[in-house]
Amino acid sequence: MKATVLQKKDGSFTVSILDVVAKQFRAELRGEGIVAGETVSIDGGQEAVAFSFNQKIAIEDIERLLEFVGYDFTTKPVS
């Protein structure tokens, strides 16, 4: 599964994952006590969930969690 991590200049970021596998990522976040905003969108004709994080959460922690659950990901800076 491919996830996309979009990092904004203010330090906040969003992780977008296909909806059919987002449940596992959501469960891992809750297990770690991490709260994220969620927005459903369409990505390439498939439903995806964008998890939004503020700058209080380190992007490296979320990237480690993505690796733990077995997701490949790309990180892209956005303005």
Contacts in CASP RR format, 6 or more apart in sequence:
PFRMAT RR
TARGET T0000
AUTHOR 0000-0000-0000
METHOD contacts of the structure
MODEL  1
MKATVLQKKDGSFTVSILDVVAKQFRAELRGEGIVAGETVSIDGGQEAVA
FSFNQKIAIEDIERLLEFVGYDFTTKPVS
1 17 0 8 1.000
1 18 0 8 1.000
1 21 0 8 1.000
1 70 0 8 1.000
1 71 0 8 1.000
1 72 0 8 1.000
2 71 0 8 1.000
2 72 0 8 1.000
2 73 0 8 1.000
2 74 0 8 1.000
3 15 0 8 1.000
3 16 0 8 1.000
3 17 0 8 1.000
3 25 0 8 1.000
3 66 0 8 1.000
3 71 0 8 1.000
3 72 0 8 1.000
3 73 0 8 1.000
3 74 0 8 1.000
4 15 0 8 1.000
4 16 0 8 1.000
4 73 0 8 1.000
4 74 0 8 1.000
4 76 0 8 1.000
5 13 0 8 1.000
5 14 0 8 1.000
5 15 0 8 1.000
5 59 0 8 1.000
5 62 0 8 1.000
5 63 0 8 1.000
5 66 0 8 1.000
5 73 0 8 1.000
5 74 0 8 1.000
5 75 0 8 1.000
5 76 0 8 1.000
6 13 0 8 1.000
6 14 0 8 1.000
6 15 0 8 1.000
6 16 0 8 1.000
6 75 0 8 1.000
6 76 0 8 1.000
6 77 0 8 1.000
6 78 0 8 1.000
7 13 0 8 1.000
7 59 0 8 1.000
7 75 0 8 1.000
7 76 0 8 1.000
7 77 0 8 1.000
7 78 0 8 1.000
8 77 0 8 1.000
8 78 0 8 1.000
8 79 0 8 1.000
9 77 0 8 1.000
9 79 0 8 1.000
10 55 0 8 1.000
11 54 0 8 1.000
11 55 0 8 1.000
11 59 0 8 1.000
12 52 0 8 1.000
12 53 0 8 1.000
12 54 0 8 1.000
12 55 0 8 1.000
13 52 0 8 1.000
13 53 0 8 1.000
13 59 0 8 1.000
13 62 0 8 1.000
14 50 0 8 1.000
14 51 0 8 1.000
14 52 0 8 1.000
14 53 0 8 1.000
15 25 0 8 1.000
15 36 0 8 1.000
15 50 0 8 1.000
15 51 0 8 1.000
15 53 0 8 1.000
15 62 0 8 1.000
15 66 0 8 1.000
15 73 0 8 1.000
16 41 0 8 1.000
16 43 0 8 1.000
16 48 0 8 1.000
16 49 0 8 1.000
16 50 0 8 1.000
16 51 0 8 1.000
17 25 0 8 1.000
17 48 0 8 1.000
17 49 0 8 1.000
17 51 0 8 1.000
17 71 0 8 1.000
18 43 0 8 1.000
18 46 0 8 1.000
18 47 0 8 1.000
18 48 0 8 1.000
18 49 0 8 1.000
19 40 0 8 1.000
19 46 0 8 1.000
19 47 0 8 1.000
19 48 0 8 1.000
19 49 0 8 1.000
20 46 0 8 1.000
20 47 0 8 1.000
21 71 0 8 1.000
22 48 0 8 1.000
22 49 0 8 1.000
22 51 0 8 1.000
24 69 0 8 1.000
25 51 0 8 1.000
25 65 0 8 1.000
25 66 0 8 1.000
25 69 0 8 1.000
25 71 0 8 1.000
26 38 0 8 1.000
26 49 0 8 1.000
26 51 0 8 1.000
28 65 0 8 1.000
28 68 0 8 1.000
28 69 0 8 1.000
29 35 0 8 1.000
29 36 0 8 1.000
29 51 0 8 1.000
29 65 0 8 1.000
32 65 0 8 1.000
34 53 0 8 1.000
34 57 0 8 1.000
34 61 0 8 1.000
34 62 0 8 1.000
34 65 0 8 1.000
36 51 0 8 1.000
36 52 0 8 1.000
36 53 0 8 1.000
37 51 0 8 1.000
37 52 0 8 1.000
37 53 0 8 1.000
38 49 0 8 1.000
38 50 0 8 1.000
38 51 0 8 1.000
38 52 0 8 1.000
39 49 0 8 1.000
39 50 0 8 1.000
39 52 0 8 1.000
40 47 0 8 1.000
40 48 0 8 1.000
40 49 0 8 1.000
40 50 0 8 1.000
41 47 0 8 1.000
41 48 0 8 1.000
41 49 0 8 1.000
41 50 0 8 1.000
42 48 0 8 1.000
53 59 0 8 1.000
53 62 0 8 1.000
59 75 0 8 1.000
63 73 0 8 1.000
63 75 0 8 1.000
66 73 0 8 1.000
END
